[in-house]
């Protein structure tokens, strides 16, 4: 009996040790290290399976590792987007420094592009994020929230053009390659599909555009967090400008909560793929990018309340599964397949940084000014409709609202990130061909 109690105590002590208490992707560090060792051995012996198995193993393990590190680096996690940025630039650095064998790089690149993993992820993202929202939010808040969002885009573009012109930067490039990606709702839903839209409309490969869009997105996230903190200070000094976390008098918005149900995941997959395919069909007849058409279709059906609630919940749960398990994998793949670190380094300059700051400041100014006119508190409007349009999506929303000390605004922030990002994809599909005629 005493030996049994001693063994149990020792087992608990081992489990509670720092080595076991720290977890990556839900796994203890020793177990994660074993998985890494298997992957490394396969790479070293040239036995890593080709196609989806080998690519996804590398992307998930190394992506989660970089994400784990990035989310714990003080400056990176606070101002630079945390693990998301490190997953992208860490993998890009591995390619740049030739730390990954060429067959591994080629396999991941093929899986991301011709293998369709990127489209698979985006289909889940768009379908689940929109169908998972309360339709009353889209109708009641969206109608009022649309004007600050639009004016955030307008003022961001205006500030970018003015500052860019002063500094001798092309007004077209200031809008297309700096302002739009910053306002696009993050990497997966913004910069990546935008780079593919640009590839089809402008002719250069998507990797060329993503290498320019990514630094704008990262710098925009930094400035959005900094300005959020400044707006919180402004609210403390001028309390009449703020609702202290309340968007407007008498309006509270909460996202729908869904009880996890494994059986619904398969339905969610079918819904996402069906809507994605519908966007492709519409794209054959309507001169807009299929992503944009898919967004319009999903949003219209959601607002019309014609989608059964079981489908809404299934799509939302599938999106949550994909976002939880494959986001760092996707970002790692983006770094390999779409990010040329040499071009990223060449893109950053004093002029570039100043234009990025102008974009973020313009978004906050326009959203705050017009938000006041439609009945919102200007500080809250500037933070949600402005800064949460100019950050890196979900992780950026958390960082911005934390800096502003207004986490209660998360539902509005996600409206900006989701619908605002969709708006930018629509605008880019229509405006870019007009600008570059």
C-alpha atoms as one frame of an Amber mdcrd trajectory, in Angstrom:
protein
   0.000   0.000   0.000   2.796   2.399   0.898   4.623   1.616  -2.331   1.422
   2.291  -4.316   0.903   5.631  -2.602   4.534   6.533  -3.214   4.287   5.610
  -6.907   1.118   7.688  -7.256   2.755  10.665  -5.587   5.818  10.363  -7.820
   3.589  10.087 -10.894   1.710  13.224  -9.935   4.952  15.077  -9.220   6.318
  14.123 -12.637   3.102  15.176 -14.347   3.128  18.526 -12.551   6.779  19.200
 -13.404   7.499  22.087 -15.799   8.480  19.590 -18.488   4.982  18.091 -18.497
   2.946  21.144 -17.521   3.999  23.067 -20.627   2.015  21.900 -23.632   2.328
  22.498 -27.363  -0.753  21.708 -29.429  -2.263  19.963 -26.403   0.786  17.676
 -26.078   3.373  17.601 -23.299   6.852  18.710 -24.339   8.328  15.170 -24.338
   5.530  13.842 -26.543   5.806  16.798 -28.904   9.587  16.256 -29.018   9.031
  12.611 -30.015   6.781  13.717 -32.880   9.441  16.219 -33.969  12.098  13.517
 -33.810  10.041  11.231 -36.053   9.618  14.069 -38.560  13.343  14.948 -38.422
  14.348  11.312 -38.907  12.059  11.010 -41.932  13.534  14.165 -43.435  17.111
  13.042 -42.750  16.551   9.613 -44.325  14.532  11.019 -47.220  11.515   8.896
 -46.224   9.087  11.697 -45.415   5.851  10.831 -47.269   5.110  13.027 -50.247
   1.841  14.901 -50.626  -0.564  15.756 -47.839   0.841  13.497 -45.097   4.407
  14.753 -45.185   3.478  18.376 -45.868   0.856  18.566 -43.133   3.146  16.884
 -40.601   5.900  19.432 -41.225   3.506  22.375 -41.297   1.641  21.403 -38.111
   4.677  20.512 -36.004   6.970  23.345 -37.018   4.091  25.832 -37.271   2.888
  24.985 -33.753   6.458  25.164 -32.426   7.031  28.622 -33.893   3.589  29.727
 -32.734   4.329  28.492 -29.213   7.586  30.437 -29.117   6.134  33.585 -30.680
   3.234  33.712 -28.227   5.759  33.802 -25.379   8.325  36.308 -26.654   7.584
  39.564 -24.754   7.858  42.162 -27.523   6.682  39.853 -30.297   3.546  38.702
 -28.463   2.645  42.228 -27.352   3.279  44.312 -30.442   4.046  42.120 -33.447
   1.217  39.583 -33.581   2.854  36.847 -31.513   3.021  33.336 -32.895   1.295
  34.284 -36.146   4.154  36.522 -37.225   6.852  34.103 -36.083   5.178  31.195
 -37.899   5.220  33.187 -41.148   8.643  34.782 -40.944  10.231  31.826 -39.147
   9.341  29.468 -41.971  10.333  32.080 -44.561  13.685  32.420 -42.783  14.149
  28.643 -42.882  13.783  28.762 -46.649  15.923  31.907 -46.978  18.719  30.358
 -44.879  18.268  26.953 -46.582  17.599  25.148 -43.312  14.863  23.023 -44.890
  15.734  20.530 -47.647  14.484  21.453 -51.088  12.158  18.413 -51.378  10.393
  19.438 -48.149  10.002  23.018 -49.341   8.706  21.851 -52.716   6.236  19.447
 -51.109   4.817  22.080 -48.753   4.613  24.598 -51.586   2.771  22.105 -53.790
   0.360  21.203 -50.990  -0.387  24.873 -50.321  -0.915  25.780 -53.967  -1.886
  22.924 -56.274  -2.910  20.710 -53.340  -5.641  23.161 -52.401  -4.966  23.416
 -48.647  -5.165  27.202 -48.731  -8.558  27.179 -50.452  -9.742  24.462 -48.065
  -8.885  26.664 -45.080 -10.378  29.813 -46.580 -13.623  28.014 -47.430 -14.041
  27.030 -43.764 -13.069  30.520 -42.594 -15.526  32.463 -44.713 -18.466  30.086
 -44.369 -18.130  29.415 -40.653 -17.313  32.946 -39.533 -20.344  34.474 -41.262
 -22.881  31.709 -40.658 -21.721  31.498 -37.048 -22.753  35.071 -36.285 -26.180
  36.074 -35.009 -28.171  37.360 -37.982 -29.637  40.060 -35.744 -26.119  41.425
 -35.332 -25.707  41.660 -39.087 -29.016  43.470 -39.477 -29.233  45.680 -36.383
 -25.612  46.618 -35.885 -24.346  46.089 -39.396 -26.596  48.722 -40.921 -25.281
  51.352 -38.500 -21.751  49.985 -38.355 -21.280  49.965 -42.109 -20.736  53.722
 -42.432 -17.833  53.937 -39.930 -16.267  50.902 -41.609 -16.527  52.493 -45.040
 -15.157  55.788 -43.778 -12.298  53.990 -42.043 -11.347  52.574 -45.438 -11.830
  55.946 -47.149  -9.738  57.928 -44.658  -7.067  55.231 -44.495  -6.694  55.380
 -48.270  -6.772  59.187 -48.215  -4.063  59.435 -45.547  -1.972  56.867 -47.434
  -2.227  58.810 -50.685  -1.411  62.156 -49.027   1.595  60.882 -47.087   2.747
  58.725 -49.977   2.575  61.663 -52.386   4.535  63.870 -50.004   7.229  61.218
 -49.687   7.337  60.501 -53.417   5.551  57.143 -53.214   3.087  56.089 -55.892
  -0.496  56.818 -54.831  -1.653  53.620 -56.527   0.854  51.462 -54.651   0.106
  53.256 -51.380  -3.515  52.136 -51.659  -3.160  48.699 -53.269  -0.065  47.214
 -51.618  -0.155  49.006 -48.237  -3.618  50.302 -47.287  -5.752  47.391 -48.539
  -3.786  44.523 -46.948  -3.668  46.374 -43.616  -7.455  46.701 -43.692  -8.041
  43.192 -45.028  -8.714  41.307 -41.790  -5.462  39.405 -41.243  -3.453  36.851
 -43.196  -5.760  33.920 -43.943  -8.822  36.013 -44.767  -7.058  39.120 -46.034
  -3.523  39.239 -47.391  -3.425  35.695 -48.772  -6.655  35.737 -50.828  -5.845
  39.350 -51.764  -2.484  38.254 -53.174  -4.295  35.683 -55.302  -6.745  38.317
 -56.504  -3.806  40.561 -57.410  -2.126  37.666 -59.215  -5.159  37.186 -61.435
  -5.743  40.895 -62.017  -2.208  42.269 -62.241  -0.145  39.383 -63.578   2.682
  38.954 -61.045   2.759  35.705 -59.002   1.002  35.640 -55.628   4.360  35.183
 -53.873   5.458  38.596 -55.183   2.427  40.347 -53.710   2.384  38.451 -50.411
   5.989  39.476 -49.811   4.908  43.109 -50.041   1.600  42.717 -48.203   2.950
  40.846 -45.180   5.257  43.585 -43.814   2.438  46.108 -44.202   0.158  43.828
 -42.222   2.730  43.292 -39.464   3.584  46.985 -39.110  -0.092  47.915 -39.243
  -0.745  45.555 -36.338   2.004  47.231 -34.300   0.632  50.730 -34.879  -2.960
  49.600 -34.227  -1.955  48.330 -30.776  -0.005  51.485 -29.962  -2.820  53.809
 -31.056  -5.321  51.742 -29.060  -3.335  52.443 -25.926  -3.214  56.140 -26.791
  -6.984  56.237 -27.323  -7.503  54.680 -23.908  -5.445  57.491 -22.415  -7.461
  60.024 -24.403 -10.692  58.515 -23.072  -9.440  58.879 -19.505  -8.685  62.523
 -20.099 -11.866  63.303 -22.051 -14.513  60.882 -20.706 -17.266  62.394 -22.853
 -15.670  60.789 -25.940 -15.997  57.265 -24.607 -18.600  54.822 -23.349 -15.969
  52.960 -21.296 -16.381  49.836 -23.388 -19.978  50.400 -24.448 -20.376  51.009
 -28.156 -23.519  53.106 -27.899 -26.300  53.573 -25.364 -28.692  50.636 -25.118
 -27.045  48.216 -27.569 -25.331  45.018 -26.514 -24.181  42.375 -28.943 -23.196
  38.816 -28.140 -22.042  36.095 -30.483 -24.006  32.895 -30.613 -22.599  30.052
 -28.539 -22.595  26.549 -29.991 -22.404  23.314 -28.009 -19.568  21.190 -29.432
 -20.852  18.272 -31.498 -18.401  16.039 -33.333 -21.170  14.768 -35.587 -21.675
  18.235 -37.039 -18.109  18.617 -38.276 -18.762  16.571 -41.413 -21.785  18.705
 -42.227 -19.653  21.787 -41.731 -17.078  20.465 -44.205 -19.748  19.903 -46.840
 -21.256  23.361 -46.246 -17.875  25.060 -46.593 -16.958  23.166 -49.755 -20.402
  23.696 -51.285 -20.309  27.451 -50.722 -16.748  27.617 -52.052 -17.815  25.730
 -55.173 -20.840  28.010 -55.562 -18.447  30.962 -55.540 -16.450  29.322 -58.326
 -19.634  28.794 -60.363 -20.699  32.420 -59.915 -17.182  33.529 -60.820 -17.605
  31.969 -64.252 -20.445  34.400 -65.012 -19.785  37.456 -62.796 -16.549  39.465
 -63.203 -15.603  39.338 -59.499 -13.206  37.058 -57.638 -14.879  33.823 -56.442
 -13.829  34.608 -52.851 -15.739  37.872 -52.954 -18.779  36.220 -54.532 -18.714
  33.496 -51.922 -18.718  36.110 -49.149 -21.674  37.949 -50.681 -23.601  34.701
 -51.136 -23.023  33.466 -47.566 -23.822  36.846 -46.002 -26.981  37.302 -48.083
 -28.326  33.881 -47.161 -27.467  34.457 -43.504 -29.266  37.804 -43.366 -32.255
  36.308 -45.191 -32.412  33.555 -42.538 -32.812  30.838 -45.146 -29.943  28.677
 -43.889 -31.114  26.068 -41.341 -29.721  26.620 -37.864 -28.188  23.149 -37.911
 -26.105  24.169 -40.945 -25.093  27.440 -39.281 -23.892  25.595 -36.207 -22.120
  22.922 -38.236 -20.281  25.487 -40.372 -19.311  27.472 -37.273 -17.978  24.387
 -35.501 -16.011  23.262 -38.556 -14.487  26.739 -38.822 -13.536  26.611 -35.130
 -11.928  23.199 -35.611  -9.935  24.360 -38.634  -8.888  27.630 -36.982  -7.874
  25.862 -33.775  -5.873  23.060 -35.354  -4.517  24.354 -38.656  -3.977  28.096
 -38.351  -0.297  27.882 -37.402   0.153  25.150 -40.015  -1.364  27.427 -42.633
   0.783  30.379 -41.544   3.895  28.187 -41.706   2.902  27.146 -45.220   2.312
  30.783 -46.153   5.836  31.595 -45.029   7.253  28.857 -47.249   5.014  29.111
 -50.304   4.136  32.795 -50.430   6.762  34.795 -48.518  10.088  35.700 -50.081
  12.084  37.027 -47.123  14.523  38.803 -49.408  11.700  40.810 -50.970  10.253
  41.525 -47.526  13.556  42.966 -46.347  13.852  45.063 -49.486  10.291  46.410
 -49.067  10.811  47.970 -45.622  11.960  51.606 -45.601  11.274  54.825 -43.683
   8.761  55.853 -46.339   7.025  52.487 -46.102   6.753  52.707 -42.308   5.348
  56.241 -42.392   2.690  55.302 -44.940   1.667  52.299 -42.821   1.281  54.588
 -39.799  -0.792  56.988 -41.887  -3.103  54.144 -42.949  -3.770  53.024 -39.371
  -4.183  56.572 -38.066  -6.513  57.396 -40.962  -8.667  54.343 -40.266  -9.027
  55.288 -36.597  -9.741  58.941 -37.399 -12.362  58.197 -40.055 -14.138  55.565
 -37.971 -14.171  57.756 -34.871 -15.396  60.841 -36.688 -18.206  59.151 -38.585
 -19.039  56.856 -35.677 -19.885  59.926 -33.649 -22.261  61.081 -36.386 -24.210
  57.792 -36.391 -24.546  57.640 -32.613 -21.492  55.646 -31.534 -19.018  56.798
 -28.924 -16.071  58.050 -31.027 -13.362  56.280 -29.019 -15.123  52.929 -29.227
 -15.910  53.462 -32.892 -12.293  54.364 -33.644 -11.100  51.244 -31.852 -13.554
  48.765 -33.367 -14.404  50.063 -36.839 -10.949  51.593 -37.292  -8.140  49.825
 -35.440  -9.746  46.380 -35.563  -9.900  46.819 -39.335  -6.175  47.620 -39.341
  -4.843  44.752 -37.249  -4.137  41.069 -37.915  -7.617  39.692 -37.437  -8.471
  37.599 -34.373  -5.095  37.826 -32.636  -4.910  41.510 -33.480  -8.384  42.090
 -32.042  -7.286  40.654 -28.703  -4.094  42.726 -28.685  -5.831  45.967 -29.655
  -8.695  45.593 -27.177  -6.262  44.610 -24.438  -4.203  47.737 -25.074  -7.397
  49.819 -25.070  -8.674  48.006 -21.924 -11.995  47.332 -23.652 -12.277  43.578
 -24.107 -16.071  43.915 -23.916 -15.938  45.275 -27.470 -14.828  41.917 -28.893
 -18.118  41.225 -30.773 -17.810  44.569 -32.599 -14.122  43.950 -33.225 -14.943
  40.657 -34.882 -17.562  42.310 -37.061 -14.784  44.599 -38.295 -12.314  41.777
 -38.813 -14.809  39.477 -40.556 -17.120  41.728 -42.516 -14.579  44.518 -42.874
 -12.067  42.074 -44.290 -14.709  40.774 -46.680 -15.440  44.353 -47.711 -11.780
  44.894 -48.595 -11.738  41.760 -50.766 -14.787  43.069 -52.588 -13.228  46.504
 -53.012  -9.943  45.059 -54.228 -11.750  42.923 -56.819 -13.518  45.986 -58.221
 -11.063  48.837 -57.695  -7.717  47.265 -58.594  -8.598  46.712 -62.283  -9.791
  50.346 -62.462  -6.622  51.738 -60.875  -4.264  49.713 -63.058  -6.049  50.083
 -66.385
